């Protein structure tokens, strides 16, 4: 989830932390390894100098694509035997769980 949350250009770490249910301090730690591996860069926001924006590099986008493919394969295996109705119910129940946390 955090990786997909980074895909759009420029989310700052506090908003991303809220979306992924971690503290801003934890989000800083989450950024460290991908930044060290040159998968993302952080830049000062042009209008808000205290805000750092995160942006995936080309290598980061490629890695995210590979990860998304792997996750999709696991998801399909996990849900493969569920009917469309069961999948819909599961999605609704999980959505309710997320809503309860926000």
Secondary structure, DSSP 8 states (H G I E B T S, - for coil): -HHHHHSSTTEEHHHHHHHHT--HHHHHHHHHHHHHTTSEEEEE-SS-TT-EEEEE-HHHHHHHHHHHHHHHHHHHHHHTTS-HHHHHHHHHHHHHHHHHH-
